[in-house]
Structures are given as C-alpha cells and as structure tokens.
Amino acid sequence: MTDKKRTVVLGISGGVDSSVAAYLLKEQGYNVIGVFMKNWDENDEECTATDDYLDVVKVANALDIKYYTVNFEKEYWDTVFTYFLNEYKKGRTPNPDVMCNQNIKFKAFLDFALKLGADYIAMGHYARVKHENGHSYLLRGVDENKDQSYFLSRVKEEALKKTIFPIGDIKKERVREIAEELNLATAKKKDSTGVCFIGERDFNKFLDKFLFTKPGKIVDEAGNVLGEHSGLMHYTIGQRKGIGIGGVGTGEPFFVADKNLEKNELIVAQGVDNPILYRDEFYVEEPFFINGTPDYPLNCTGKIRYRAPDVGMVVTKIDDETLKVKLEKPLKGVTPGQIAVFYSGEICLGSGIIK
C-alpha cells in the first residue's frame, strides 16, 4: 500500500482517461488533487474548455477530490503556439502536442504542482515509467493501440522521476469499463482528436487566421504544371486527399512529394509506389535523449509518426545539433517538422525533429 501522506497532483482534462486515473490514484492511497489546465483562450468560440471544466467538476465531486484551475495561456502561446506557427512559415509540419508535453505538462505544470506541495504529478497518458539503478525510463503503454510514449519523447528524466501514469498498464477498453462501473460523467465521452488547440474545426481556416497564404503552382517532379495549390502550409508530405488533381496521366492518385519555398511550388508524384515518395535516410535536428546521450552508431527501432509501425534504424552523429538516420527499409512520407522517435524495445530513448 502506498504511503497515504503522498500527494499527487493530477492533470485532469475532463476526459475519461484522466478521470479514471484520478480514481486509480485514490484507490492506491494517494492524496489526489486534480488540476485543470487552461492553455487556450476560452473566449474562442471553438474552444471546449468550459464544457471540459464542467466535466472535471462532476468527476472531482463524484470521487471526492480537490480540484483547481491553472492558466498557462501565456506559456502555451510562447513555447508551443509560436513554435507551431514558425514551423508552418518554414513550410514544415510541426507536432505541437510533443512540445506541449515538453514545455507545459512536464515543465510549467510540474513547477506549479511542486509549489502546491506535490510529491508526484500524474497524467492520463498511455505510457509507463520504470525506476531502475537510479534512472527513470519512459516505457510504451501496455495498450499498443493507444501507446502515447511517442508524444512524451522529449520529456526530461528529472520530470519522469516525479511522474505517475496510472493507466499505462491498462487497455482503453478497461478504462471505459471502470468509468462506467463508477458512473462517471465522462464514461461515454468521446476521445479528443486532432491538434489540441484546433480540435474539430477546419484546420486550413484556422491556419489562415494566423498566417499569410499565397497560392501557387502544383508541379510534378519534371516541373510540369498540373494545377494550383491554395498555400504550401495547407499540405503535408505524403498527403493524398485534397490536392485537387484528377484525370491526369495514368489516372493513379497523386501524393505530395516536396515543397519548393523559393518558387512557392507544391511538388507532387503520381502512383503509390513512386520512388520519389520514399526515403531510406534522413536527418533530424535538436536531438533529445531522455537518459543521456547514447553511444553512436545507435542501433534501434523508431517511428516517424504516431501509430506508425516501428522500423529498424541506425542513428549516427553529424554534430551536436544534427543526427543522420539510416532506415532498414525505405519509408513513405518522411515529413520535415515531424518527430522521429527512437526506441530500444519497450524503452523510449528520445527523439529528433525531421529536417
């Protein structure tokens, strides 16, 4: 039984995962305090923060735990949203949820929790922490379909030492069952999807509110003009839907292969097996390793997007800010700005931003 005097400050979002996490922590004997993070302007008509907070209140009252609200809008804007916009200005496709974990949930939130007197923080992520030989390792969640270690790949070991993931050993189906058994308000609430601050709204319209969009030519690898794009930031490497080209050439679908920022051209390739769409090596910048810099060459597995299958990788060092990743087999849709995450079995080693 866990020491009942230990206090855990839980990031509670108004979703089923953090609701069940609160229950499990309480069952384990912790003094649980729920904290709802406000990271986005709730006056935004598309923001669901108000409804989510009402669900937090219902769950906290049902479980008889204290709850607070903390406002991280400024920190979020400065460290996550500004990064998000700058990446799109460069023609890249960022992953703001990874940066939110790095800068908000496991930094700003952790600092806030410690000021509240917390012994630990907890989150409703499908991931685990193993403490061994003086180190804290980030492990994949038991539920392979929900494993969220990818999004936690830039969280510092110092933060993991203070972190509990109550549902990391449980499958999603069981989490739902527990919520229903307890008759929690969030039991049947659907999972949030998409980028945290965009939610269900039209992604391109959202970008257009903040960034200048300039239409330009769509060309194939030979430079032949095939159509017009609505702005390079609206497209992602490997994208098939929404390009707006049909009935050309072989009739096979087109995919986004590259972007030429200087000419403002979107480069596309026809056919799912077109070799221009595949890469057998790439570079990452801003490498981050949770448990210290590894020895190179690093033989590991990894993935270039969430829920992608693992592939064998050999990582070598170019300089302090750049690594080269050689793939065991060519992959389609290696996307600049996205996160390449490295694993050794169940252990998440860290990540880099694809150049």
Backbone torsions as a table, in degrees:
resi	resn	phi	psi	omega
1	MET	NA	135.9	-179.4
2	THR	-72.1	144.5	176.3
3	ASP	-53.3	120.2	-174.4
4	LYS	-68.5	-14.5	-179.8
5	LYS	-81.7	-11.1	-177.9
6	ARG	-71.7	130.9	179.8
7	THR	-105.2	131.3	176.8
8	VAL	-117.4	125.7	173.9
9	VAL	-97.8	116.6	-174.3
10	LEU	-102.1	130.7	170.9
11	GLY	-73.6	107.9	-175.2
12	ILE	-111.5	122.7	-167.3
13	SER	-103.9	-11.3	-171.9
14	GLY	91.6	11.3	176.4
15	GLY	-107.4	170.5	-175.7
16	VAL	-69.0	-33.8	-175.9
17	ASP	-65.2	-50.1	-179.4
18	SER	-70.8	-27.1	176.8
19	SER	-64.3	-47.0	179.4
20	VAL	-69.7	-34.5	175.6
21	ALA	-58.0	-41.5	178.8
22	ALA	-61.2	-44.6	179.7
23	TYR	-62.3	-46.2	-177.6
24	LEU	-63.7	-40.1	178.3
25	LEU	-62.9	-41.7	179.9
26	LYS	-65.6	-39.4	178.3
27	GLU	-63.6	-29.6	179.7
28	GLN	-82.0	-0.5	173.9
29	GLY	96.3	7.4	179.4
30	TYR	-79.2	153.0	166.9
31	ASN	-84.6	109.8	-170.7
32	VAL	-102.2	129.3	173.0
33	ILE	-120.4	122.6	178.4
34	GLY	-91.3	135.1	177.8
35	VAL	-126.9	123.8	179.1
36	PHE	-94.9	122.6	-178.5
37	MET	-91.3	126.4	172.8
38	LYS	-101.1	105.8	-176.6
39	ASN	-107.5	-6.1	-175.0
40	TRP	-139.7	153.1	-177.4
41	ASP	-62.4	112.8	-177.1
42	GLU	-71.7	-9.3	174.5
43	ASN	-77.1	-11.6	174.1
44	ASP	-63.1	123.7	-173.8
45	GLU	-62.2	-22.4	-180.0
46	GLU	-90.4	-7.5	-175.6
47	CYS	-75.5	134.7	-177.8
48	THR	-99.4	12.9	-173.2
49	ALA	-58.3	-40.0	-178.1
50	THR	-63.6	-47.2	178.6
51	ASP	-64.1	-40.7	179.3
52	ASP	-62.7	-40.6	-179.5
53	TYR	-64.6	-38.6	177.6
54	LEU	-61.0	-36.5	176.3
55	ASP	-69.2	-35.6	175.7
56	VAL	-59.6	-45.6	-179.7
57	VAL	-60.0	-44.3	-179.8
58	LYS	-62.3	-45.1	-178.3
59	VAL	-67.9	-44.6	-179.6
60	ALA	-61.0	-41.5	178.8
61	ASN	-66.9	-39.5	-179.5
62	ALA	-65.9	-35.3	-178.2
63	LEU	-94.1	-4.7	-179.8
64	ASP	58.4	55.4	174.5
65	ILE	-123.4	152.4	175.7
66	LYS	-72.5	153.4	178.0
67	TYR	-147.5	148.9	-180.0
68	TYR	-136.6	168.9	172.7
69	THR	-121.6	139.6	175.0
70	VAL	-128.9	140.3	-177.1
71	ASN	-102.7	115.1	177.7
72	PHE	-114.8	25.5	-176.6
73	GLU	-57.9	-44.7	-178.8
74	LYS	-65.2	-46.7	179.9
75	GLU	-61.7	-39.1	-179.4
76	TYR	-66.6	-44.1	179.4
77	TRP	-61.6	-44.4	-174.8
78	ASP	-70.8	-38.7	-171.2
79	THR	-107.2	-17.4	-177.6
80	VAL	-117.3	-55.4	-174.7
81	PHE	-70.0	-38.9	177.5
82	THR	-62.9	-42.0	174.8
83	TYR	-58.7	-45.0	180.0
84	PHE	-56.7	-48.6	-180.0
85	LEU	-66.9	-41.9	-179.1
86	ASN	-62.7	-37.6	178.2
87	GLU	-64.6	-41.1	178.5
88	TYR	-67.2	-33.7	176.4
89	LYS	-62.8	-29.4	178.7
90	LYS	-84.0	0.6	-179.2
91	GLY	82.6	14.6	-177.3
92	ARG	-103.8	171.7	-178.5
93	THR	-119.0	99.3	-173.9
94	PRO	-80.2	168.4	173.7
95	ASN	-122.2	87.7	-174.6
96	PRO	-65.7	-25.3	-179.0
97	ASP	-65.3	-34.0	176.6
98	VAL	-64.3	-43.2	-178.8
99	MET	-72.0	-29.6	176.2
100	CYS	-64.1	-43.0	177.5
101	ASN	-63.3	-43.2	-177.7
102	GLN	-64.9	-45.4	-170.0
103	ASN	-100.7	-26.2	-176.1
104	ILE	-106.8	-65.6	-171.6
105	LYS	-66.7	-35.0	-176.2
106	PHE	-113.1	19.6	173.0
107	LYS	-136.3	-72.8	-179.4
108	ALA	-61.1	-44.7	-180.0
109	PHE	-66.0	-42.6	178.7
110	LEU	-60.2	-45.0	178.6
111	ASP	-59.8	-42.8	179.0
112	PHE	-62.9	-44.0	-178.0
113	ALA	-63.8	-40.7	179.6
114	LEU	-64.1	-34.2	176.8
115	LYS	-67.8	-26.1	176.8
116	LEU	-79.2	-5.4	-179.5
117	GLY	92.9	21.5	-177.7
118	ALA	-71.1	142.4	168.9
119	ASP	-85.3	-33.6	179.8
120	TYR	-143.1	162.3	164.9
121	ILE	-112.2	161.8	177.1
122	ALA	-141.1	151.9	178.1
123	MET	-138.2	156.2	179.4
124	GLY	-89.1	42.2	177.7
125	HIS	-88.9	150.1	173.1
126	TYR	-86.7	82.1	-179.9
127	ALA	-158.6	170.2	-179.2
128	ARG	-137.7	160.6	173.9
129	VAL	-123.9	133.9	175.2
130	LYS	-116.3	127.5	177.9
131	HIS	-101.9	119.5	-175.4
132	GLU	-153.9	132.1	176.6
133	ASN	51.9	40.3	177.0
134	GLY	81.1	2.2	179.0
135	HIS	-116.2	157.1	174.3
136	SER	-118.7	120.3	-175.7
137	TYR	-108.0	140.4	175.1
138	LEU	-88.1	123.8	179.3
139	LEU	-112.6	155.4	174.2
140	ARG	-62.1	153.2	173.1
141	GLY	-70.6	153.7	180.0
142	VAL	-63.3	-37.5	178.8
143	ASP	-78.2	103.6	-176.3
144	GLU	-60.7	-31.8	-178.9
145	ASN	-74.3	-20.4	-177.2
146	LYS	-115.4	-3.6	-177.9
147	ASP	-45.9	126.2	-176.9
148	GLN	-116.1	17.8	178.1
149	SER	-59.9	-28.7	177.3
150	TYR	-52.6	-45.2	-176.1
151	PHE	-77.1	-10.8	-178.0
152	LEU	-105.3	10.2	-170.3
153	SER	-71.9	-3.7	177.8
154	ARG	-122.7	24.8	177.2
155	VAL	-90.4	131.9	-176.5
156	LYS	-69.0	149.0	178.4
157	GLU	-59.7	-35.3	179.6
158	GLU	-59.6	-34.9	177.9
159	ALA	-73.7	-39.8	-179.9
160	LEU	-62.6	-31.2	178.9
161	LYS	-61.6	-24.5	-178.3
162	LYS	-106.1	12.2	-170.3
163	THR	-114.4	140.9	173.1
164	ILE	-122.2	136.3	173.2
165	PHE	-115.1	91.1	-172.0
166	PRO	-62.1	-28.6	-176.4
167	ILE	-102.8	9.3	-177.9
168	GLY	-63.8	-24.0	-179.9
169	ASP	-95.9	6.3	-172.9
170	ILE	-119.6	150.2	174.9
171	LYS	-88.0	154.4	-175.7
172	LYS	-55.4	-41.2	-178.5
173	GLU	-58.1	-39.3	179.3
174	ARG	-70.4	-35.2	176.6
175	VAL	-59.8	-46.0	177.3
176	ARG	-60.5	-42.5	-179.0
177	GLU	-61.3	-44.4	179.6
178	ILE	-61.0	-44.5	-179.9
179	ALA	-61.8	-38.6	179.7
180	GLU	-71.7	-39.6	177.5
181	GLU	-60.5	-34.5	-179.8
182	LEU	-87.8	-5.7	-177.9
183	ASN	57.4	41.6	179.1
184	LEU	-74.3	148.7	-177.7
185	ALA	-61.3	-23.8	-175.7
186	THR	-95.9	4.5	-172.1
187	ALA	-55.3	-40.0	-176.9
188	LYS	-108.6	9.2	-179.2
189	LYS	-69.3	131.8	-176.6
190	LYS	-72.8	153.3	-179.8
191	ASP	-68.1	144.5	175.0
192	SER	-71.6	146.6	-179.2
193	THR	-130.2	159.9	176.6
194	GLY	79.2	-176.7	179.5
195	VAL	-64.5	137.2	-169.9
196	CYS	-52.7	-43.2	-174.8
197	PHE	-91.5	-0.8	179.0
198	ILE	-103.8	-36.4	175.8
199	GLY	61.3	-130.3	-173.5
200	GLU	-92.3	-1.7	-174.2
201	ARG	-74.8	169.4	179.4
202	ASP	-66.5	118.4	-173.9
203	PHE	-63.3	-45.7	-177.5
204	ASN	-65.3	-39.5	177.7
205	LYS	-64.0	-37.1	178.2
206	PHE	-62.3	-46.9	179.0
207	LEU	-61.5	-39.3	-177.8
208	ASP	-63.7	-22.1	177.8
209	LYS	-69.2	-27.7	-172.1
210	PHE	-113.8	-21.6	-175.2
211	LEU	-127.0	145.9	177.6
212	PHE	-74.6	129.4	-179.0
213	THR	-107.7	130.0	179.2
214	LYS	-124.8	114.2	177.7
215	PRO	-63.1	158.0	179.5
216	GLY	-162.5	-170.3	-175.2
217	LYS	-85.1	145.9	167.8
218	ILE	-101.4	125.5	-177.6
219	VAL	-130.0	157.5	173.1
220	ASP	-89.0	-178.3	-174.8
221	GLU	-64.6	-18.4	178.4
222	ALA	-90.8	-3.9	179.4
223	GLY	93.1	3.7	178.6
224	ASN	-71.3	132.0	-178.7
225	VAL	-78.3	125.7	-177.3
226	LEU	-113.6	-14.5	-177.8
227	GLY	170.9	-161.9	-178.9
228	GLU	-129.4	135.9	176.1
229	HIS	-96.5	162.7	-176.0
230	SER	-94.0	3.1	-176.6
231	GLY	137.8	127.5	-172.5
232	LEU	-57.8	-30.6	-176.8
233	MET	-67.8	-14.5	-179.5
234	HIS	-81.8	-1.2	-173.4
235	TYR	-125.8	149.3	-179.0
236	THR	-123.8	142.8	177.2
237	ILE	-55.4	130.8	-178.9
238	GLY	91.1	-7.3	-178.3
239	GLN	-64.6	140.3	177.3
240	ARG	-112.6	-48.9	-175.3
241	LYS	-75.7	147.3	171.4
242	GLY	82.0	9.4	178.3
243	ILE	-76.5	-35.3	174.8
244	GLY	87.2	25.5	176.1
245	ILE	-118.5	129.8	178.2
246	GLY	-150.1	158.7	176.8
247	GLY	65.7	29.2	-178.8
248	VAL	-117.7	141.7	175.0
249	GLY	63.8	-127.8	-176.2
250	THR	-76.2	-10.3	-177.0
251	GLY	88.3	-6.7	177.4
252	GLU	-71.4	159.6	-178.9
253	PRO	-68.2	153.4	174.6
254	PHE	-99.0	150.4	177.1
255	PHE	-128.9	148.6	175.1
256	VAL	-70.8	122.8	-178.3
257	ALA	-103.4	-33.5	-176.2
258	ASP	-167.7	173.7	175.7
259	LYS	-132.9	136.1	174.5
260	ASN	-109.1	99.0	-175.7
261	LEU	-67.1	-35.6	-178.4
262	GLU	-63.2	-41.5	-179.6
263	LYS	-95.0	-3.1	-176.4
264	ASN	54.9	46.2	-178.9
265	GLU	-114.8	140.1	173.5
266	LEU	-98.3	120.7	-176.8
267	ILE	-98.7	126.1	-177.9
268	VAL	-120.6	160.4	178.4
269	ALA	-134.6	142.1	-176.5
270	GLN	-98.5	136.0	177.0
271	GLY	98.7	133.8	-175.5
272	VAL	-64.6	-25.7	-178.6
273	ASP	-101.7	13.5	-179.8
274	ASN	-60.1	123.2	-175.1
275	PRO	-61.5	-22.6	-179.5
276	ILE	-66.0	-18.4	-178.0
277	LEU	-83.1	-11.8	-172.9
278	TYR	-108.3	149.6	176.2
279	ARG	-131.4	139.2	173.7
280	ASP	-106.5	-1.1	173.0
281	GLU	-157.9	157.7	177.3
282	PHE	-160.1	174.6	-179.6
283	TYR	-117.6	149.0	172.9
284	VAL	-124.3	150.8	176.4
285	GLU	-117.5	169.4	-178.5
286	GLU	49.8	52.9	179.4
287	PRO	-61.6	141.1	-178.5
288	PHE	-136.1	123.2	177.6
289	PHE	-121.4	129.1	-172.1
290	ILE	-64.7	-42.9	-173.2
291	ASN	-111.0	31.5	177.4
292	GLY	99.7	155.5	-177.6
293	THR	-62.2	130.1	-178.7
294	PRO	-80.8	172.1	171.6
295	ASP	-80.5	139.2	178.8
296	TYR	-107.9	148.5	-0.9
297	PRO	-70.4	144.4	179.9
298	LEU	-98.1	114.6	174.8
299	ASN	-92.9	119.5	-174.3
300	CYS	-154.3	-175.9	167.2
301	THR	-112.8	169.4	179.8
302	GLY	-171.4	176.1	178.3
303	LYS	-142.7	151.0	-176.7
304	ILE	-103.6	-0.2	173.8
305	ARG	-160.5	160.7	-179.8
306	TYR	-61.4	137.5	178.7
307	ARG	68.5	4.8	172.3
308	ALA	-71.6	148.2	176.2
309	PRO	-67.0	150.4	176.7
310	ASP	-65.6	147.0	174.6
311	VAL	-135.0	148.5	178.6
312	GLY	-65.7	140.6	-178.6
313	MET	-138.9	148.7	168.1
314	VAL	-121.5	117.7	-175.1
315	VAL	-105.5	126.7	177.1
316	THR	-122.9	155.7	-177.1
317	LYS	-92.8	129.1	172.6
318	ILE	-93.6	-51.5	172.7
319	ASP	-155.9	-172.6	-175.2
320	ASP	-62.5	-23.2	-176.3
321	GLU	-110.0	-1.1	-174.6
322	THR	-139.2	133.5	174.6
323	LEU	-122.4	149.5	174.3
324	LYS	-105.1	133.1	-179.3
325	VAL	-115.5	116.9	176.1
326	LYS	-100.5	126.1	-174.7
327	LEU	-93.0	145.5	177.1
328	GLU	-64.0	-34.4	175.6
329	LYS	-144.4	149.4	-178.2
330	PRO	-60.5	142.6	178.0
331	LEU	-118.0	148.5	178.8
332	LYS	-94.2	140.9	173.5
333	GLY	76.3	37.2	173.0
334	VAL	-70.4	113.6	-164.8
335	THR	-112.2	115.8	176.3
336	PRO	-55.4	133.6	-178.7
337	GLY	100.3	-25.9	177.3
338	GLN	-76.2	171.3	-174.4
339	ILE	-104.0	127.0	170.3
340	ALA	-96.1	122.4	-175.0
341	VAL	-112.1	136.4	-174.1
342	PHE	-108.2	140.0	-178.3
343	TYR	-132.1	152.0	166.8
344	SER	-125.9	96.5	-173.7
345	GLY	63.1	-123.7	-180.0
346	GLU	-82.0	-14.8	-174.4
347	ILE	-84.9	129.1	172.5
348	CYS	-85.1	118.4	-176.4
349	LEU	-82.5	-36.7	-175.1
350	GLY	153.7	-158.3	-173.7
351	SER	-162.7	172.9	173.8
352	GLY	-146.8	159.5	179.7
353	ILE	-93.5	124.0	-176.0
354	ILE	-64.0	128.3	179.4
355	LYS	-82.7	NA	NA
